[in-house]
């Protein structure tokens, strides 16, 4: 049996444009799942970044 190789995670840093878009989505109260698909990031990643920026995320806060 061959050993399965682990896929290396490549983290994509947030650009200033990403942060600006995240703040706009916060004001518009866009659902996190829609933001996730648009920005090609996980829901957890977006929530963590919003928490660090001190902004609310999602339509139900």
MODELLER restraints for C-alpha pairs under 7 A, 6 or more apart:
rsr = mdl.restraints
at = mdl.atoms
rsr.add(forms.Gaussian(group=physical.xy_distance, feature=features.Distance(at['CA:26:A'], at['CA:56:A']), mean=6.12, stdev=0.5))
rsr.add(forms.Gaussian(group=physical.xy_distance, feature=features.Distance(at['CA:26:A'], at['CA:57:A']), mean=5.20, stdev=0.5))
rsr.add(forms.Gaussian(group=physical.xy_distance, feature=features.Distance(at['CA:26:A'], at['CA:58:A']), mean=6.75, stdev=0.5))
rsr.add(forms.Gaussian(group=physical.xy_distance, feature=features.Distance(at['CA:29:A'], at['CA:57:A']), mean=6.84, stdev=0.5))
rsr.add(forms.Gaussian(group=physical.xy_distance, feature=features.Distance(at['CA:29:A'], at['CA:58:A']), mean=5.38, stdev=0.5))
rsr.add(forms.Gaussian(group=physical.xy_distance, feature=features.Distance(at['CA:29:A'], at['CA:59:A']), mean=4.54, stdev=0.5))
rsr.add(forms.Gaussian(group=physical.xy_distance, feature=features.Distance(at['CA:30:A'], at['CA:58:A']), mean=5.61, stdev=0.5))
rsr.add(forms.Gaussian(group=physical.xy_distance, feature=features.Distance(at['CA:30:A'], at['CA:59:A']), mean=5.77, stdev=0.5))
rsr.add(forms.Gaussian(group=physical.xy_distance, feature=features.Distance(at['CA:31:A'], at['CA:58:A']), mean=4.56, stdev=0.5))
rsr.add(forms.Gaussian(group=physical.xy_distance, feature=features.Distance(at['CA:31:A'], at['CA:59:A']), mean=5.34, stdev=0.5))
rsr.add(forms.Gaussian(group=physical.xy_distance, feature=features.Distance(at['CA:32:A'], at['CA:43:A']), mean=6.39, stdev=0.5))
rsr.add(forms.Gaussian(group=physical.xy_distance, feature=features.Distance(at['CA:32:A'], at['CA:57:A']), mean=6.77, stdev=0.5))
rsr.add(forms.Gaussian(group=physical.xy_distance, feature=features.Distance(at['CA:32:A'], at['CA:58:A']), mean=5.09, stdev=0.5))
rsr.add(forms.Gaussian(group=physical.xy_distance, feature=features.Distance(at['CA:33:A'], at['CA:43:A']), mean=6.55, stdev=0.5))
rsr.add(forms.Gaussian(group=physical.xy_distance, feature=features.Distance(at['CA:36:A'], at['CA:42:A']), mean=5.70, stdev=0.5))
rsr.add(forms.Gaussian(group=physical.xy_distance, feature=features.Distance(at['CA:36:A'], at['CA:43:A']), mean=5.66, stdev=0.5))
rsr.add(forms.Gaussian(group=physical.xy_distance, feature=features.Distance(at['CA:47:A'], at['CA:57:A']), mean=6.83, stdev=0.5))
rsr.add(forms.Gaussian(group=physical.xy_distance, feature=features.Distance(at['CA:50:A'], at['CA:56:A']), mean=6.45, stdev=0.5))
rsr.add(forms.Gaussian(group=physical.xy_distance, feature=features.Distance(at['CA:50:A'], at['CA:57:A']), mean=6.62, stdev=0.5))
